[in-house]
């Protein structure tokens, strides 16, 4: 599935920067270095030049899929050989680190820029960080100002971010375990097909019975929030995410409610 970097950022990219993304499809969000090599446009005057390669780790739309480190490094080598920088959308990079045991510093090594989120698994009220060279960050600040961005008196949010980085990283393993328990419980329901989670995102396909939107609405009325995964009223997949505010008791209750809503389907 396409990354949310494409699905969510494409209209602003076209409007503000005049760039046109090219999507590479791979195995659950993971494409290969050879695909990147073939997608790089030749430097001809009548073609738009390839200016950036983007990866997302973990891959949101693919159910929290972790990029194999060896594949990411092969892509870095291919892109850098052509003088093309590589950006990492690492919104959930700490989930990838905790799940694999590989330090974040190693997972991001070689990328020209990295973004990670403080408000997802790390539990902050708001905030993301963009990291790169001093020159890159100075230009990013200039562009942010040109686009009307910037915050004042943001120290209280920075304090929350520091607290999260110091206290909420190792506990991501609890979210991963909750996701595994949730997936196992839902996989026993006959009308559901569940993709085994690698981190904290569970993708559930409804094989028969209600649509994703219908089941999501039923669960919402009973206090459980899930999101249809995919466009259209006939979408058959649901996306469930475990995080700091979801307890083991919440997981078990969710499994019970799924059973109640789908009994006999």
C-alpha positions as CSV (number, residue, x, y, z in Angstrom):
1,X,0.0,0.0,0.0
2,X,1.2,3.6,-0.6
3,X,2.7,5.3,2.3
4,X,0.7,8.0,4.1
5,X,3.6,10.3,3.1
6,X,2.2,10.0,-0.4
7,X,-1.5,9.7,0.4
8,X,-1.5,12.6,2.9
9,X,1.2,14.9,1.7
10,X,0.8,14.7,-2.1
11,X,-1.6,17.6,-2.6
12,X,0.5,20.1,-0.5
13,X,3.6,18.8,-2.2
14,X,2.2,19.6,-5.6
15,X,0.9,23.0,-4.6
16,X,3.8,24.4,-2.5
17,X,6.8,22.7,-4.1
18,X,5.8,21.7,-7.6
19,X,7.0,18.2,-7.2
20,X,5.4,15.0,-8.4
21,X,5.9,11.8,-6.3
22,X,6.3,8.4,-7.9
23,X,5.0,5.5,-5.9
24,X,6.9,2.2,-5.7
25,X,5.0,-0.9,-4.7
26,X,6.6,-3.7,-2.8
27,X,5.9,-6.5,-0.4
28,X,3.7,-4.9,2.3
29,X,5.2,-1.5,1.8
30,X,8.9,-2.6,1.4
31,X,10.3,-2.0,-2.1
32,X,13.8,-3.0,-3.3
33,X,17.0,-1.2,-4.3
34,X,16.5,-2.4,-7.8
35,X,13.1,-0.8,-8.0
36,X,14.6,2.5,-6.9
37,X,17.4,2.1,-9.5
38,X,14.9,1.6,-12.2
39,X,12.6,4.5,-11.0
40,X,15.4,7.1,-11.0
41,X,14.8,9.3,-14.1
42,X,17.7,9.8,-16.5
43,X,19.1,13.3,-16.4
44,X,17.6,14.5,-19.7
45,X,16.5,18.1,-20.2
46,X,12.9,17.2,-21.0
47,X,12.4,15.0,-18.0
48,X,11.7,16.0,-14.4
49,X,14.8,14.9,-12.4
50,X,14.6,12.6,-9.4
51,X,15.4,14.8,-6.4
52,X,14.6,12.6,-3.3
53,X,13.9,9.1,-2.2
54,X,11.5,8.6,0.8
55,X,11.1,5.6,3.0
56,X,8.7,5.1,5.9
57,X,9.7,2.9,8.9
58,X,7.5,1.5,10.3
59,X,5.1,1.5,7.4
60,X,1.7,2.7,8.6
61,X,-0.6,1.5,5.8
62,X,1.2,-1.9,5.8
63,X,0.3,-2.5,9.4
64,X,3.4,-1.3,11.1
65,X,5.8,-3.2,8.8
66,X,9.4,-2.8,9.8
67,X,11.9,-2.1,7.0
68,X,14.7,-4.7,6.9
69,X,17.9,-2.8,7.7
70,X,19.8,-4.5,4.9
71,X,17.2,-3.4,2.3
72,X,17.2,0.2,3.5
73,X,21.0,0.3,3.3
74,X,21.0,-1.0,-0.3
75,X,18.5,1.7,-1.2
76,X,20.7,4.3,0.4
77,X,23.7,3.1,-1.6
78,X,21.8,3.2,-4.9
79,X,20.4,6.7,-4.3
80,X,23.6,8.2,-3.0
81,X,25.5,6.8,-5.9
82,X,23.3,9.0,-8.1
83,X,23.7,12.0,-5.8
84,X,20.1,11.7,-4.6
85,X,19.3,12.4,-0.9
86,X,17.1,9.9,1.1
87,X,14.5,11.0,3.7
88,X,13.2,8.7,6.4
89,X,9.6,9.1,7.6
90,X,10.4,7.6,11.0
91,X,7.1,8.6,12.7
92,X,7.2,5.2,14.4
93,X,11.0,4.6,14.3
94,X,11.1,3.9,18.0
95,X,8.6,1.1,17.5
96,X,10.9,-0.4,14.9
97,X,13.8,-0.1,17.3
98,X,12.1,-1.7,20.3
99,X,10.7,-4.6,18.1
100,X,14.1,-5.4,16.5
101,X,16.5,-4.5,19.3
102,X,18.4,-2.3,16.9
103,X,19.2,1.2,18.2
104,X,17.5,4.1,16.5
105,X,20.9,5.6,15.8
106,X,21.7,2.5,13.6
107,X,18.3,2.4,11.9
108,X,18.7,6.0,10.7
109,X,22.4,5.9,9.9
110,X,23.0,7.1,6.4
111,X,19.7,8.9,5.8
112,X,20.1,12.6,4.9
113,X,17.0,13.6,6.9
114,X,14.7,11.9,9.4
115,X,11.4,12.8,10.9
116,X,10.0,11.1,14.0
117,X,6.8,11.6,16.0
118,X,6.5,12.4,19.7
119,X,2.7,12.0,19.8
120,X,2.1,8.5,18.5
121,X,3.6,5.6,20.5
122,X,5.6,8.0,22.7
123,X,2.4,9.5,24.0
124,X,3.0,13.3,23.8
125,X,0.0,15.6,23.3
126,X,1.6,17.0,20.0
127,X,4.8,17.2,18.2
128,X,7.3,15.8,15.7
129,X,11.0,16.5,15.1
130,X,12.9,16.9,11.8
131,X,16.5,16.0,12.0
132,X,19.4,16.6,9.6
133,X,22.6,18.5,9.0
134,X,22.9,22.1,10.3
135,X,22.6,23.4,6.8
136,X,19.5,21.3,6.2
137,X,17.7,22.4,9.3
138,X,18.5,26.1,8.7
139,X,16.9,25.8,5.2
140,X,13.9,23.9,6.8
141,X,13.3,26.7,9.2
142,X,13.4,29.2,6.3
143,X,10.9,27.2,4.3
144,X,8.7,26.7,7.4
145,X,8.6,30.5,7.9
146,X,7.9,31.1,4.2
147,X,4.9,28.7,4.4
148,X,3.6,30.4,7.5
149,X,4.7,27.9,10.1
150,X,6.4,28.2,13.4
151,X,5.3,28.2,17.0
152,X,5.8,30.5,20.0
153,X,6.2,29.5,23.6
154,X,6.5,25.9,22.6
155,X,8.7,25.0,25.6
156,X,6.0,23.2,27.4
157,X,5.6,20.9,24.4
158,X,9.3,20.3,24.2
159,X,9.3,19.3,27.9
160,X,6.7,16.7,27.2
161,X,8.8,15.4,24.3
162,X,11.9,15.1,26.5
163,X,9.9,13.2,29.1
164,X,8.6,10.8,26.5
165,X,12.0,10.1,25.1
166,X,13.3,9.4,28.7
167,X,10.4,7.4,29.9
168,X,8.2,6.0,27.1
169,X,10.5,4.3,24.7
170,X,11.0,0.9,26.4
171,X,7.3,0.6,27.3
172,X,6.5,0.4,23.5
173,X,7.1,-3.3,24.0
174,X,3.9,-3.4,26.0
175,X,2.0,-2.0,23.0
176,X,3.5,-4.6,20.7
177,X,2.5,-7.4,23.1
178,X,-1.0,-6.0,23.3
179,X,-1.2,-5.9,19.5
180,X,-0.2,-9.6,19.4
181,X,-2.8,-10.5,21.9
182,X,-5.4,-8.5,20.0
183,X,-4.5,-10.1,16.7
184,X,-4.5,-13.6,18.2
185,X,-8.0,-13.0,19.8
186,X,-9.5,-11.6,16.6
187,X,-8.0,-14.2,14.4
188,X,-10.1,-16.8,16.1
189,X,-13.3,-15.2,14.9
190,X,-14.3,-17.1,11.7
191,X,-15.3,-14.2,9.5
192,X,-12.0,-12.3,10.1
193,X,-8.6,-12.5,8.6
194,X,-5.8,-10.9,10.6
195,X,-2.4,-9.9,9.5
196,X,0.1,-10.8,12.2
197,X,1.5,-7.5,13.6
198,X,5.2,-6.7,13.7
199,X,4.7,-3.7,16.0
200,X,1.6,-1.9,17.3
201,X,-0.8,-1.9,14.3
202,X,-3.3,-4.6,13.6
203,X,-5.0,-4.9,10.2
204,X,-8.2,-6.9,10.1
205,X,-10.1,-8.0,7.0
206,X,-13.8,-8.7,7.3
207,X,-14.4,-11.7,5.0
208,X,-18.2,-11.5,5.2
209,X,-20.9,-9.7,7.0
210,X,-20.8,-5.9,7.8
211,X,-18.5,-3.5,5.9
212,X,-15.6,-1.9,7.8
213,X,-17.5,1.3,8.2
214,X,-20.6,-0.5,9.6
215,X,-18.6,-2.5,12.1
216,X,-16.6,0.6,13.1
217,X,-19.8,2.5,13.9
218,X,-21.2,-0.4,15.9
219,X,-18.0,-0.6,18.0
220,X,-17.9,3.2,18.4
221,X,-21.4,3.1,20.0
222,X,-19.9,0.6,22.5
223,X,-16.9,2.7,23.3
224,X,-14.2,1.2,21.0
225,X,-12.7,3.3,18.3
226,X,-11.3,1.6,15.2
227,X,-10.7,3.0,11.7
228,X,-11.7,1.6,8.3
229,X,-8.5,1.0,6.3
230,X,-9.1,2.0,2.7
231,X,-11.4,4.3,0.8
232,X,-15.0,3.7,-0.1
233,X,-18.1,2.7,1.7
234,X,-17.5,-1.0,0.8
235,X,-14.0,-1.2,2.4
236,X,-13.5,-4.5,4.2
237,X,-10.5,-3.8,6.3
238,X,-10.1,-2.2,9.8
239,X,-7.0,-0.7,11.4
240,X,-6.5,-1.0,15.1
241,X,-3.6,0.7,17.0
242,X,-2.3,0.0,20.5
243,X,-0.7,2.8,22.4
244,X,0.0,4.3,25.8
245,X,-3.6,4.8,26.6
246,X,-4.8,1.3,25.7
247,X,-4.5,-1.2,28.6
248,X,-4.5,-5.0,28.6
249,X,-8.1,-4.8,29.9
250,X,-9.1,-2.6,26.9
251,X,-7.6,-5.2,24.6
252,X,-9.6,-8.1,26.1
253,X,-12.8,-6.1,26.1
254,X,-12.3,-5.2,22.4
255,X,-11.9,-8.9,21.6
256,X,-15.1,-9.7,23.5
257,X,-17.0,-6.9,21.7
258,X,-15.8,-8.1,18.3
259,X,-17.1,-11.6,19.1
260,X,-20.5,-10.1,20.2
261,X,-20.9,-8.0,17.1
262,X,-19.9,-10.8,14.7
263,X,-21.5,-13.8,16.4
264,X,-23.2,-15.9,13.8
265,X,-21.7,-14.1,10.8
